[in-house]
Amino acid sequence: MNKIKMTTPLVEMDGDEMTRILWKIIKDELLIPFIDLKTEYYDLGLEYRNETNDEVTIQSAKAAKKYGVAVKCATITPNAARMSEYHLKEMWKSPNGTIRAALDGTVFRAPIVVKGVEPCVINWKKPITLARHAYGDVYKNAEIKVPGAGKAEIVFTGDDGTIIRETIHQFKNAGIIQGIHNTDESITSFARACFNFALDTKQDLWFATKDTISKKYDHNFKDIFQDMFDCEYKEQFKAVGIEYFYTLIESRGWIHLGL
């Protein structure tokens, strides 16, 4: 059998525990017999990430950006228990978060349709793809465990000396604080990826935020999406017969008891 030739190396991001075994089986039984497999290998196992001070994760992301294609196995994001189990230097960040930030990545969860396997909801006739903005937020957060009473503030100090200050909470006793961020550049990239994906697949695009509660953070996403659609994509969507639809995330619920 003539093996399929590869012109671009595959960035191979090996993982932790059983995923290493499964990935090796996949290569040995499903890939190598049929493909002249060329990979650039990076060991993202927790031990080696710790040994390299997580530099290997950054290097794997750079390689993925260079070659444009990668396979990443599941990895451990350590908690306090893993610190002692693996004798870690520190509680390393999520590899997924590090890689996505380096690639300015948007994650698309697309269904794999298999003939003869019926979906759980049998009246679904079209695929539903979920897009996730994969920069900032909890992956790049700052956290403080508040020891006691005091005032928590969020402060922005501009390079021009501008200072913006908002009170988060006046603590009466101990608690916790978390600060997250995002950038217009990354949100714009996310929006463009979503619009282009919708055009490529001819799928309607629905976008939702909780802008009634998050009047600045979430509302900024809403505004960027709408501006981009109106200026760049409205006519393209119309031409292929798909729509862009914004809706509010509604998280409240009611229970009706019939008596």
C-alpha positions in Angstrom: 0.0 0.0 0.0 1.3 3.4 -0.9 1.1 5.7 2.1 -0.3 9.2 1.9 2.5 11.8 1.9 2.4 14.7 4.3 3.7 18.1 3.1 3.2 19.9 6.4 4.3 18.4 9.8 1.5 17.9 12.4 2.2 19.5 15.7 1.8 16.7 18.2 1.0 17.8 21.7 1.1 14.7 23.9 -0.9 14.7 27.1 -1.4 13.1 30.5 -2.3 9.6 31.8 -4.6 7.5 29.6 -4.6 10.0 26.8 -1.0 9.1 26.1 -1.9 5.5 25.7 -4.9 6.2 23.5 -3.0 8.6 21.3 -0.3 6.0 20.7 -2.9 3.4 19.8 -4.5 5.8 17.3 -1.1 6.5 15.7 0.0 2.9 15.6 -3.2 1.4 14.3 -5.0 4.1 12.4 -2.4 6.6 11.1 1.1 5.2 10.6 0.0 2.2 8.5 -1.7 4.5 6.0 0.2 7.8 6.3 3.8 8.8 6.0 3.3 10.6 9.4 5.5 13.6 10.1 5.1 15.3 13.4 6.8 17.9 15.5 6.5 16.5 19.0 5.9 18.4 22.3 5.4 16.6 25.6 2.6 18.4 27.5 2.5 15.9 30.3 2.4 17.6 33.7 5.9 16.3 34.7 7.6 17.8 31.7 5.6 21.0 31.9 6.9 21.3 35.4 10.4 20.5 34.4 10.4 23.3 31.7 8.5 25.8 33.8 5.7 25.4 31.3 7.9 26.7 28.5 7.0 23.6 26.5 3.4 24.7 26.3 4.4 28.1 24.9 6.7 26.4 22.3 3.9 24.1 21.2 1.6 27.0 20.7 4.2 28.8 18.6 4.6 25.6 16.5 0.9 25.4 15.9 0.8 29.0 14.8 3.7 28.2 12.4 2.3 25.1 10.8 -1.4 25.8 11.1 -2.4 22.3 12.3 -2.0 20.4 15.6 -3.4 17.6 17.6 -3.6 18.2 21.4 -4.2 15.4 23.8 -6.0 15.9 27.1 -3.8 17.4 29.8 -4.1 18.0 33.6 -4.6 21.5 35.0 -3.3 21.0 38.5 -5.1 21.8 41.7 -3.8 21.8 45.2 -3.9 17.9 45.4 -1.9 17.6 42.2 0.8 20.0 43.6 1.9 17.4 46.1 1.2 14.4 44.0 3.4 15.6 41.1 5.8 17.6 43.3 5.1 20.7 41.2 7.1 24.0 41.5 3.8 25.9 41.2 0.1 25.4 40.2 0.6 25.8 36.4 -2.1 27.4 34.3 -4.4 25.5 32.0 -2.4 24.5 28.8 -5.6 25.0 26.8 -5.8 28.6 28.0 -2.1 29.3 27.3 -2.3 27.8 23.8 -5.6 29.5 22.9 -4.3 32.9 24.1 -1.2 32.5 22.0 -3.3 31.6 18.9 -6.0 34.2 19.6 -8.1 31.1 19.3 -11.8 30.6 18.9 -13.1 27.1 19.7 -15.8 25.6 17.5 -17.6 22.5 18.9 -19.0 20.9 15.7 -21.1 17.8 15.6 -19.8 14.6 14.0 -22.7 13.0 12.1 -22.5 9.3 11.8 -25.0 7.5 9.5 -27.2 5.1 11.4 -26.6 6.9 14.8 -29.6 8.9 15.6 -29.3 12.1 17.7 -30.8 12.2 21.2 -33.4 14.8 20.0 -34.7 13.1 16.9 -36.3 16.2 15.5 -33.0 17.9 15.1 -32.4 17.9 11.3 -29.5 20.4 11.0 -26.2 20.4 12.9 -25.7 22.8 15.8 -22.2 24.2 16.2 -21.1 25.9 19.4 -18.5 28.7 19.2 -16.6 29.7 22.3 -14.4 32.8 22.8 -11.2 31.4 24.2 -9.2 34.4 25.4 -9.0 36.1 28.7 -11.8 35.7 31.3 -11.1 33.0 33.9 -8.1 31.7 32.0 -6.2 35.0 32.6 -7.8 36.1 35.8 -6.4 37.6 38.9 -7.6 36.4 42.3 -7.4 37.5 45.9 -8.5 35.7 49.0 -9.7 38.5 51.2 -8.5 38.0 54.8 -11.0 40.3 56.5 -13.0 43.6 56.5 -12.0 46.2 53.9 -12.8 47.8 50.6 -12.2 46.0 47.2 -11.7 48.2 44.2 -11.1 47.8 40.5 -8.6 50.4 39.2 -7.4 51.3 35.7 -4.3 53.5 35.4 -3.9 54.7 31.8 -0.5 55.4 30.3 -1.6 59.0 30.0 -2.2 59.2 33.7 -6.0 58.7 33.5 -7.3 56.8 36.5 -10.7 55.0 36.6 -11.8 53.5 39.9 -14.8 51.5 40.8 -15.7 49.9 44.2 -16.4 46.2 43.9 -17.5 45.5 47.5 -17.1 46.7 51.0 -16.2 43.6 52.9 -17.4 43.1 56.5 -15.4 39.9 56.8 -13.4 37.4 54.8 -14.2 36.6 51.2 -12.8 36.3 47.7 -12.2 38.6 44.6 -11.7 37.7 41.0 -10.8 40.1 38.2 -11.1 39.2 34.5 -10.4 41.1 31.3 -10.8 41.0 27.5 -9.7 43.2 24.6 -11.6 44.7 21.7 -9.0 43.1 19.4 -9.7 39.6 20.6 -13.5 40.1 20.7 -13.3 41.4 17.1 -11.2 38.4 16.0 -13.8 36.1 17.7 -16.7 37.8 15.9 -15.0 37.6 12.5 -14.2 33.9 13.1 -17.9 33.2 13.9 -19.2 35.2 10.9 -16.8 33.5 8.5 -17.6 30.0 9.9 -21.3 30.7 9.4 -20.7 31.7 5.8 -18.5 28.7 5.1 -21.0 26.2 6.6 -24.2 28.2 5.5 -25.4 28.0 9.1 -27.5 30.7 10.9 -25.5 32.5 13.6 -27.1 33.1 16.9 -25.2 35.1 19.5 -26.2 35.6 23.2 -24.8 37.6 26.2 -26.2 38.7 29.5 -25.9 42.4 28.7 -28.8 43.4 30.9 -26.6 42.5 33.9 -23.1 42.9 32.5 -23.8 46.3 31.0 -20.2 47.0 30.0 -18.4 43.7 29.7 -21.0 41.6 27.9 -22.5 44.6 26.2 -19.1 45.3 24.5 -19.3 41.8 22.9 -22.9 42.6 21.7 -21.9 45.9 20.2 -18.8 44.6 18.4 -20.7 41.7 16.9 -23.5 44.0 15.7 -21.2 46.7 14.3 -19.2 44.1 12.4 -22.3 42.4 11.0 -23.9 45.7 9.8 -20.7 46.9 8.2 -19.2 43.8 6.7 -21.4 40.7 6.7 -25.1 41.8 6.4 -25.2 41.6 2.6 -23.0 38.4 2.5 -25.4 36.6 4.9 -28.4 37.8 2.8 -26.8 36.5 -0.4 -26.4 32.9 1.0 -29.8 32.9 2.8 -28.7 32.8 6.4 -29.3 35.1 9.4 -27.5 36.7 12.3 -29.7 36.8 15.4 -28.9 38.3 18.8 -30.7 37.1 21.9 -30.4 37.6 25.6 -29.2 34.8 27.8 -32.0 34.2 30.3 -30.8 32.4 33.4 -33.8 32.9 35.7 -36.3 30.1 36.2 -39.7 29.5 37.6 -41.4 26.4 39.1 -45.2 26.0 38.6 -46.9 23.8 41.0 -50.4 22.6 39.9 -52.8 22.1 42.7 
